[in-house]
Each structure stands twice: as structure tokens, then as C-alpha cells.
Amino acid sequence: MSSETSWRARPPSSTSPANERTSLSDGPFRGRYYYRGRGAPTRGRPSVPRIPGKNILQGLYPSTIQAIEKPSDVPGSDDIVIDDVQYVGSYSWTESQEPTILVPGSPRLWRTDLTFPFSVPPDKGITFVYQNGHRCPESPLLPLFIAADTLARDGCTPVEWTTVDIVTDRNNLRKLWAFVEIPEPSDFRIDLELAGPWTLLMQRWEERTAETNGEHSRAGFGDEFEKRCTSAAPECERGVFAGHHRVISYDMSGLRLIVRCEVDAYLSTADDVTGDKHEEPSDQPETSKPEDALASALESLSLSSTSTSSHSTPTPVPQPSQVHGLTVIKAGSIIPQSSLTKVKSRSQQSMAALRWYEVYPQLLLGQTMHCMMGVHSRGTFAEVRHFEIDAPELEDVARSVQPGLRKLRALLEEIQQAAMACGAAAKLSLVCRERRLVLLRRTSAASLLPPDILRRFDA
């Protein structure tokens, strides 16, 4: 791919309006429906036509390069530890017909003035399954890098890309976790490419990036519940509902990952309310007080008006920029990782049968510390339960997911080694069909990222 114009982001297709809200892009897995949206799965015929989907083998050669078996867990093995969590970047999609992101953007703010009970209508209309793939179909991974680069130029610590093992969406990790843990996992595909000597790019693939929920189909109440319980953050009013994505890096027992995931909301703290823009340190001992330097470095990230004297000159509003056809507007705030929350809804019946070992991985892999779970009866919510991932009552859950986490870590390393064996020029796809995971080669020679983005991985 030689020309920059080949890497321009494209506007959303007319089959799914840009201003429609997305569904949860990777809800808790439940058997064969683990990676679908946040409403109940529609197993019958929907009342409105479905958006056409792609074939999972589209653009792939039929010959199998390698079959990948499920790893076995060895009892007594060391626990997998996720630590050294670092903020890399964030962005919020806007309603613009041209692909546009707010950087750093912000998730929605959880409301503290809710009164119960309240009722919401069922979710309906068009929801996005994969918003990044819908709004930036030529290179869904591109916004991740554009956001990280924008924030690095404005004072955030840049990523040492040559030290990264895997760049992925959380959704891919959850599909692979389900593959090693569930007897009958759903079919899925992940497109792969080696960047530099060893960094594995894992690009999410979906049969369709948007779905239509009919008025009489089996819709849930998750979207409407979230709309009721949250509000747009300052400077991000133009952002689409559930369009905020956060990129973090962490160490998974020696494997360095860059992970992108959708973030639903954040819980207000004193710093958030006063407009403090700094990102709190990640799980590391604090040896000094960097508040002043960090606040100064990140000052340019805020478009908020500040108190000035009558003789001062107002701070000019940064103008939008364009990178590979993606418009970037500086707006929003960097929210501390410890304030982020998942927003979910459950019926009273399903709440009683809640299996945390299914829900917990989603929070763990995105390092989301909180979960606000609304409990309802046919759309009437009587309460919201607040869970914390590191709370004592979830210690047993944390231990119970270790076998799956160990197998996931082993599987990721095996996939990375398989890609390295194929060479840097190989364009690959990982396909799970009928409980079998195989590595195939793509027919297109196109890379997942533009050449100038890929060069950062060269050692």
C-alpha cells in the first residue's frame, strides 16, 4: 500500500445512521452468545430486516496454515498477574458524517441524583456491534494510534512500541478466553499481522458492524437504562452515546499488551468535578509528587475556560486536524482509571442466577474497577448495585478465573509465535469455526495499518 490516500477513513455507510447509539460492543458471554450486544439475543426472526453480513471466510485462502489447540491448565501453576497498567490514550466518536474523534474525549458521567423506581422502554433501532469497524472500516485500529500520538504530543508519556507484544481490542481477548473455557464457543474471526520483529496486531472482525433491533424482537433494556443513568461529560456533548474508547497497556505475566475497550461511564470524584485533568499513577509506588509537572504537561488537553484577569488573552481553541482522513478535535478530560465503570442491566430473575465467572473477565481484561448493575422487572428498575473488581466479596471469583486466564495467556503466546513463523509480510486471520481454531492466510496484501504507523514497531 504505497499512497497515503489509500488510508483515508471513510464515513459510515448509509445502512446505519451515524447518530444512532451503539449497543455494548462486548457484553458478558453466555454460551454461544458471549460476545454479542448488551440486550438479550434475538434467536427468532426479527420483526425488521437484518443488515446484511459478511461471510467469515471472505477474503481468505482455504488452506490451513496451522491448527491451534486449546491449551491445558497445569494445576498448581503460578497465577497470572495483570499489573503495570498505564494509560495510553482515549477518544470519543462524534455524530459527524465524516469520521471524527474527540481526544482525549470522555466517557459519560454517572448520575448521582437518581430516584427509584423508574421505567425505561426496550432498546430498539439500530445499534453498533463494532463502532470502530463501522466508522473506520479501512483500518479499525487506526484511531487507537491517532489518539495515542495526539496525547503524546501534548505531554503524555509516549509508548515504547518496540516493547509491545500484542495490540488488540478487549473483545478479541474475550473471544479467545471463551474458546479455551467454553465447550461450544461461538464462531469468530480475528485478522492478524506482524508489526516489526514480534509485535502482533489483532484486528477485530465482525460479520456486521451494526444490527437492527425490531420493535417486537427480543430487546433488552441496557441502552435505555444507561441513557437514563448517565449524562454527557463536559466538552463531549457532541460525542455519540457509548462511543468512548480507552487504550491502556499492561503486563500479563511477562506479555506486554496494548488493549482498547469501550468505556461506559465514570464515577465522579473531587478531582473530576473540579476539572483536574491528570491521570493518576498506575499501581506503582509513588516516590515523588508529580502533580504540578503532570498538570502542566496535560494543560493543553483541556478546552475548558479558565478564570482570567481582565487583561489576559483568552486561550485559543485548537483547530481540528486530519490524519489519514480521520478528523481529530481536542476536547474532553483524561479520567482516572480507578473511576471507570461498566454499566449493565439485569432482570431480577437473571440477577439471582448471576455467574460472576462469566462477567468478571470483561472487567479484568479492561481493568475496569467498578460495575454499576441495574436490576429491573420488565424495564422497571428498583435499584442499582455497585460492585468493585477488587472487593473482598469477589476474591473467590478472582481465584476461580485463574485457570482460564492461564490458558488465555498461553494461547496468546502460541498465536504470536505462529505469526512470527509466517514472517512479517504474512497477512493472516485466526478463525474459529465449529469449535476448531485455525490460522489462515488473507488473499489481500493490504496491511492493517498505514506504513508510517507500522514503522514505529521496527526495532
N, C-alpha and C positions, 0 to 999 in steps of 0.2 A: 504494500500500500504506500504509494510514493507521495501523494499530494495531500496537503492539509485539508483541502475541501472535501476529501472523502470521509473526513472525520467530523463533519458538522452534525450536531444534534438535530433531530427532526421534531417538528411539532407533533402532538398527539394525533392519532387518526380520528376521523370523524365518527367512528363507531362507538367511541366512548368520550363524552363531553369532558373537557379539561377541568371544569369546575365541579365535577361530581366527586364525592368523598370516597376514599379508598376504604376497603374493609381491612381488618387486621391481616397483614401480609403473611404471618406465620403463626397461626393460633395453635393451641395445645394439641398434640397429636392424640387421636383416639382411633386406634386400629388403623384402618386403611384411609382415614380421613385426616391424618395428623397434621398435614401442612396446609390445609385449606383455610378459608377465611374465618372470621370470628363468629358468624352465625351458624346455626345448625345446618349440616349438609343437606342439600336437596337430592334425594335419592330417586324420586319420581320425576315425571316430566314437568318442567317448569311451565308456568302459565304464559310466559312470553318467550320468544325465540332466544336461544343461546347465541352468544357471539362465537363465530367460527374459531376453531382451534387448530393448532399445528400438530403434525404427526411427530411423535417422539423420536423417530428415526430420520426425520427430514434433514437432508444435507450431510448424511453420514455414510461412509463406506460400510458394507455389510460384514466384512471380515473382522473377527475379534482379534485385537492385539494381545489382550491378556484378560483372563477371568480372575476376579478378586474375591477371595473367600472371606467369610465373616471371621474376624479374629476371635480367639478363645481367651477368656479371662483366666488368669492364674490366681487361685485363692492365696491370700497372704501377700500379694504384691503390694508395693507401696502405693499409697493414694496419689491420684493425680491432683496437682495443686495449680490453680489459676492465680497468678499474682503479677506484680509489677504492671498494674493496669494504668495505662496512660491515655489521655485524651489526644486524639489525632485531628479531628475536625467534625464539623456538623453543618447541616444545611436544611432548608425547608423549601419544598416546591411551591410555586405560586400558581395562580389561576391563569396566567398569561398563556395565550395560544402558542407563543414561541417558548421553547424550553428555558425556564428562568428559575434560578435558585437564590434564596436569601442566605448569606453566610455571615455569621455562624447560624443564623436562624434561631429558632427556639421551639421546644415542644409546647403544648398548651398548658395552661396553669390550672391545677386542680382547685376547684371552688371549695371554700370552707363555710359557705352560707347556705348549704343545702338543708331543706326541711323534708321530713319523711312522714307518710309515704308520698310518692309521686309516680305517675304513669307516663310511659313513652310509647309511641307507635312502633310496630315492627319495622325493621330495616327493609328498605326497598330501593328500587332504581338500579343504577349502575355502580358497581364497586370495583376498585382496582385490586387485583390479586398481586400485581408486581408493578408498582408505580415507576420505579427506575427503568424497567424494561419498556414500559408504555411511553414514557416521556423522552427517553433517550435510547431508542431501540438499536441504533448503530453501535453503541458502546455503553451498556448499562453501568459498567464500573467507572466510567469517566467522571461522574460528579464526585465520587469519593476522592479522587486525586485532585480535582479542581478545588474542592473545599479545603483539603489539607494544604495545598500550595498557597491558597489565598491567606489562610490563617498564619502560615509560617512566615510569609512576607510581612505580616502585621505584628510579629513578635512572639508567636507561639513556637515552642521548641520543634524544629523540623524532625521528620522521621529519618532514621538511618535505614533507607530502603534496602540496602545490600545485606542487612542482617535479618530481614524478614523471611520466614519460611513459607507462609501462606497468606494470601489476600482473599477474603471471602465474605459473603453475606452470612449472617447467623442462620438464615433459612437453610442454606446448604448443610451446615453443621447439624441441624436438627433432622434433616432427611437422612444423613449418614448415621446419626445416633439411632434413629428409628430402624434403619437397615440392620444394625448389629443387635438390636434389642427386641424387635417385633417379629413374630413368626411369619406374618404376611404383610410386609411393608408395601406401601403404595408405589407404583411405578414413578420414576423420576429421572431427570437428566441434569447433569452439570457440565458445562463446557469448560475445558481446561487449556492452559497454555503456560509454558515455562518462560519466565522473565529473568534474564540473567542466568547465572550458573545453576541456581537451585530454587528460586522463588516461584511458587506455584500460584497462578491466578485461577480462581474458581468463580466462574460467572454463572449466576442463577439462570435457569431456563424454565419457562412455564408454557404449558400448552396454549394458554391465553393469558394476556396481561390484565384483562378486565372481564367481569362476568355480570350478567343481568339477573337481578332478583325480581321475579314476578310478584304481583300483588298478593297472589294466593299460594306462592311457593313457601317452602319451609324456611322462613327467615327467622333470625334471632332478633335480639334487642340490643346487641353490643354497641353498634354505631350510635344509635339514638341515645342510649344511656351515656356514652362518652360525651356526646354533644351537650347533654344536659348538665353533666358534672364538671365540665372544663370550659375555659374561655381562652380566646387567642391571647398570646403573650404580647407585651408591648413591642411595637415595631414590626410585628409579624401578622398583622391583621389580614394582609393580602395572601398569606400562606394558605394552601389548601388544607382541609381537615385531614389529620393523620398523614401529612406529607413531610414530617420532620424525620430526618435520619441522622444518626450519630455514628461516628467512626472511632473505634478505640483500638489500642494494641495491648496485648498481654502475653505473658509467658505461660504455656501449658506444659509444665514439667519438661522444659527444655525446647519446646517447639514454639517459635515466635509467630504469633498470628496478628493480622490486621482484620478486624471484624466490623462490618457495617450492619446496623439494625434500625428498624423503625422504633421511635420512642413516642409513647402516647402522651405523657404529661409529666409535670414535675410538681413536687410539693414545695410550697413557698417557705423560705427561711428568712431570717432577718436580712441576710446579705442580698438575697434575691429581691426582696421588697425595696431595698434602698438602691438597687441598681448596680450593686457590686458585680463587676464583670469577670473577676478572676476565677480560675479553675482551681479547686482545692487539690492538694497533693494526693498522689495515689499510693495508699497503703505503705508508704515508705516513712522511716523515722525522720522527723523534722529536725534538722540540725541548725537551721537559721530561720529568720523571719523574712521571707521574700515578698511580703505583701506589697511594699512600696514599689519595688522594681517590676514585679509582675503586673501590678495595676497600671504602671506607666507604660509597659510594653503593650498591654492589651487595650489601652485607652482608645486607640483608633478604631476598635471593633464596634464601638457604640455610636449610634446616631442620636442618642438621647440628648435633649437640650440640657445644658448645664447653666447654673447661675453665673452670670457675668455682670461686671460693672457697666455703668452707662457709657464708658469709654472703650469697652472691649469690642472686638470684631467677632461676629458670630462665626462659629466653626462651619466651613463649607460642607455641604452634603456631598459625599463621594458619588461620583457618577458611575452608572453601570458599566461593566466591562464585558467583553466577549472572549471566550476561549473555546476554540473548536465548535463554534456555533451555539455554545451554552452561555446565556446571559447571567452574569453574577452581580448581585446587588448586596452591598454590605449593610446588614441590618440584623438586629437581634442581640442576644446575650449568650455567653457560654455558661451553661447551667452546671453546677457541681454534679459529678456522677452520683454522689450519695443522695441527691434529691430526686432522681428519676424514678418514675413509677410506671408499671404496667397497669392498664385499666381493663378489667374483664367483667363479664356478667355471667351469672349462673342462675338457673331456676332453683327453686327450693329443693326440688327432687334431686337434681344433679349435684347440688351443693352437698347434700347428705352423702352422696357417693363419690365425692371429690377424691381423686387419686393424685396426691402431690408428686409422686414419682413421674407422672406424665407432665405436670405443669412446671415443676422445678427446673428442668433443663433449659427451658426458654429463658428464665430469669438468670440462670447461672451463665449461660453462653453469652448473654448480652451484658452481664454484670449489672443487672437492674436490681437495685436494693429493695424496692418496695413493690407491692401489688395491691391495688385497690379493687376489691371484688364486690360488685353489687349483686344482691340476692333478690330475686323477683318471683312473682307468680303471674304469669301471662302478661308481663310488661309492667306490672305494678311493683315498684321497688320499696321495700320496707327498711332496708339497712345496707350499709357498705362496710365490709370487713377489711381491715388493714393488716396485711401480712408483711413481714420483713424477712429477707432471704437468710440473714444470719441470726434470726431469733432462736432462742433455746428450743422452742416447740418444733422447729424444723431440723434439729440436729440429726434425728433419726432418718429424715428424708435425705439429708446431705450424705449420710453414710450409705443409704440404700442405692444411690445413683452412681456410686464409685465404680462398680463393675462395668456399667455402660460407658462411663467416662474413660475408663482404661481402654476399653475396646475401641472407642472413637479415636482416642489418641494414637493407638496402634494402626488403625485404618488410615488415618490422615498421613502418617509417615509412609505407609506402604504405597499410597496413591502418589505421594511426592516422589518416591523412589522410582515408581513405574514411569512417571512423566519424564524424569531425568534420563532414564534409559532410552526413551524415544528421541531425545535431543531437543535443542532449543527451537528448531524450525517446525516441530510437530504441532499440529492443531488437533486437539483431542477432545473427546467427550466421554464422560462417565455415564453409563446408562444402567438403570435398574429396571428390569422387566421380569415379571413372573418370579420374583424373589432371587433373581440372578443379577449380579453386578459385573459388568464388563467394560473394558476400555476399548473405544472405537476411534477411528480417525475421521475428521471432518473433511468434506470434499472441497471446501473453500480454503484458500490460502490466506484469507484476511485474518489479521491479528485482532485480539480482543481490545487492544488499546492503540492509540496513535504512536508512531515511532518516537516522538520526543518524550512521551510519558514512559515508554518502555526503557529508554536509555538510562534512567536513574537506577535500574537494577544491575547494570553492568559493574562487575567488581573491578 
